[in-house]
Structure formats: C-alpha cells, structure tokens
C-alpha cells in the first residue's frame, strides 16, 4: 500500500526519488518523504499529502547522490508529518523507509523507551531505525541483520547510514522489494512502476533476502550473510504503459484498453484442434487435473467476485463442484485443506497480503495451489505451484477494470481446459472458444455505446444509495457493480441475489433508491423480469443491464443493452457497463477517480 524508492549513482538523487514516488503514488498517498545523503549529512524532508507537496518543500540545492523515499498509506498513527517516512535514529545517522507491519512494534517501542530513547512518531518503523543505530556492528549490513533478528512481522526496508555513505541496504520479508540495475546507477523500489523509466533489468528479492546496493552494483545475501548470487532479469513493462496517454484518468484508460488486453490474454491459448485451452503455466498434467474433486477459489474484493464468476464457469463447463471465498476470511477460519481440491488464488497485484497468506496456509498443509495473477514476478506469482498470467498490462487505477476482465477470461479458459478433461463435448468446447474470440470486439461495442448511459449516470450520481441485483451468473456481476460504485463514487450500493429481494430488502425500495438489475437473456429472464416488476410496483427507479432479445419495453425502464455471447460467458460482458456507470458517476461527482479516499491499489497489510 505504501511505496519505497531508492537511488544511488552519479546524479543528484532527489529528482529520481520524486519521479519514482510520483509513479508509486497510486499505492498509497497520505504523506511522503525523502532522505538524501550528501557531503554535509542527511537531509530529510517529509510532508502530508501528495508527492507534489513534497517536491515543493525540497530545498533548491539538494545535491546528494544517494537517497531513499516513501509514499505512505497510514497504518500506525495518523497521516502527520512526524509519522511519514523516512524515520531516523535520534542522531539522524540512520534513515529507514518501510512497507509492511512490524507485529511486535509495541514491545520494541516500550523496550527502546525504557532504554531512554525518545520516540518522535507513532510508527512501527521508527523502532527499526533506532534498533539499527544501536546495534553493535562494524558494517551497516550487520547492523541491519542484528535489528531484523528482533523483528516479527512483514517488511520491505531500505536503510541509509551516514557512516557508510556509498550504499543502501535493503531487506525483504513478506513485502515486495526490487533492485533496478542501471549504468553506473542503481535503483530500489517496491514496484517496477518506479523503475521502468530508468531500467528494465531488475532483481526481485526473495523473502529473507537482503542486498547491498551501491552505484557500481549490488550484492544479495541471506540472513546468515551468505551471498545468494542473484542475477537481474529483463521485464517487459515499458514506461509508456504507465502514462495516461491522453486519457483523463487511468481508470478510463484501462477501461478502454480492455478489448486489447482481452485479446492479449486469449492469444495463443485457445486450441481449436482439440477444442480446449492451452495453459502451459499450470504445471499440472491431465492425470493430476482429473484427480481433483473440487475447486476452491480465493481472492479479495473484486477478485473474489470474479472468483465467483470463475466458480460458476467451472461448475458449468467442467461439472466439478467449485466455490469462491474471500481470502481475507479463509485465512482466519482454520480451513480444512484437502488433497483432492484444486486451490486457485486470484490477484491483480500478486501482493495482496490476505491472499498471499492463504497461499502459504494451503501450501503448509499440503494443498495444491495455482494462481491467476497479473503482475509478473509478484509475491503470489512466485509462491504458487503454477498458474495463469492475466497479461492485462500494468493497472494503475485503484478501481480494477481490465485485470478483472482478464481474470474472468482466464477462469473461462481454465474451466474449458478442465471441462475438456472431464465430459465437456468437443462441440461445446468449440462453442466456448468461438464465444471467447468474440469478446474483445463485443467489449469495444459496449464502450462505443457508452455515451448513451448519461441519463442513468445522472440518476446514480444523485442517489445516496442503490441496489444491484442479479441471479445465479448475474449475482457476481451485481456484486462487482455495487463495489465499483461504492469504491469511486462513494454512493452506497448493496448487491443482492434477485431471488432474495422479497425476503427482506424489498422494504427499502422507494423512489429515491435506484436498482440496477442484471437481466440476461437466459433461462431465468422471466424470473428476473418478475422481480423488476416488484421493484417498479414500489416506485423504485430501475435500470436493467440486459441483452438484445429481452423485451422490457412494457416496463418503461432505463436499459443498457449488452451484446449476447454464450450464456456461460455473458457475465464478462454484463460487467463492463457497471464499470462505465461507476466511472462516470464518480466523474460527475467530482471525485478523484484514480485515487479514491481510504483505498490503495495493492493491499499489502492485513
Ligand atoms: C477492485 O476495484 C478493488 N480495488 C479491490 O477490491 C481489489 O480487487 C482487491 O483489493 C484485490 O486486489 P488484488 O487483485 O490486487 O489482489
């Protein structure tokens, strides 16, 4: 949720740090800070608010060639300057930036205070700075190792020391940390977004690994000081992928990129000859895949809702019992891990702490877990036994769009693959492939028609609360629709199974409570129309997201008509208008669409 950057080289560090922090702002953005080490010691500047406030506060002449920086999303203590990173030791010699949470921070802080240390913040990180400064060690590396020995929790740390002004020492346990390799300059970041402007050669540190980074290179080592000899890999993300490219918001850009992203996700994976999908990264052969009696899908937030779409696809196409659960709950309920269950985790960032914990728990108990992940080399992608990359490209907006669509497409391919290993016919396999191939153009059709959504946007933006209802395949669509509206427009929205409306929530229907109903052209259309009539009878305004063949004219309601695909794949397309409606409502309300309040792109804390 927070962002780390570091620079050491021949140039002034501050511009690189500010640029990196600006690129990481989407991860957390209530305060920011840098520490730059120059000939006269460390200059530390921290401000509340956006990185541009930090940039404005920097001294004009800040010539140090080594420095670290941080954007913060508050966990320990409010968003105040004294809680912003970098934190430093009492004498200012040691500066530390940190992502993650130190679980035993309260004990460490008490112990430090008992030893006479005056703490100046509410944070867990400040304790780390003091511990490093107080370690009896010759080298910064040993001092950091000494301090790490007293920490429990998760961290990505970058440390500067005035006594060793040529180096940044970094350490990782549970939070991502990347070293970027340049020409006579080196970079440190928690996310490749901060590096791609300068280099595409990176080293993703492993948990338990540290590195010493100087202008001339880096050395990686483990907690026993043994060198781990890591070599850089090339990443394919280009700096242009992270630009707005003329769009007003990243969410709009990413929403519009969906046809292309969907095509990329499907490319080379649909096998016409055997009417199946080829997912080489699964690392599971046909015999193993046939042996699973159940599929359990785990993700958080919108990824969990797409997991519900995935579970339905797997039950429909492969006839294997499947369900989705919030990974954030799964990890706390002593789940029973079964050897004949295939566990599937789904995550755009690949860094969501709750999902990562679920992976660890499943693996510890002997379960087989695969991942549907967007960010290549992310923690979850590296931890799972195999998986499917989403190939959505970088996603910056907090509200996920193209990654979610590609998650659904990946589930469809997984379901097709499993189905063809069970009893899905060749003809049905071909039918699903043809449906998948139509999806990119159909998404484009929805986007092209979206100017017609304006009257509906107005109604949603003016309301204080809305219902989203859907039945069976439509229910996860309703959940995701409600989530999007809440997330960026701050209009309260609740999703309900259409069938459950009459069991309670119907009492809330009134002229000020719009309902967005998912009404696909399928075997449940008439049941859905009957529910719409019940809403209208209570004078509730109604919007139907529906298909061309569905006759709603007699109801006189607002409709969004989405191209029809195969019934199993329809949820993918029905979701697109809900993204557009939420985006436009948020814009109409004047909200910061890409950085909604209280939220961060990647939730790396519990
Ligand atoms: C989606 O719009 C949300 N920002 C959020 O629910 C998100 O899907 C969730 O936090 C999971 O993130 P992940 O895909 O990176 O694991």
Boltz pocket constraint, residues with backbone or C-beta under 6 A from the ligand:
constraints:
  - pocket:
      binder: B
      contacts: [[A, 300], [A, 301], [A, 302], [A, 303], [A, 346], [A, 347], [A, 348], [A, 349], [A, 350], [A, 351], [A, 352], [A, 355], [A, 398], [A, 399], [A, 400], [A, 401], [A, 487], [A, 600], [A, 601], [A, 602], [A, 603]]
      max_distance: 6.0
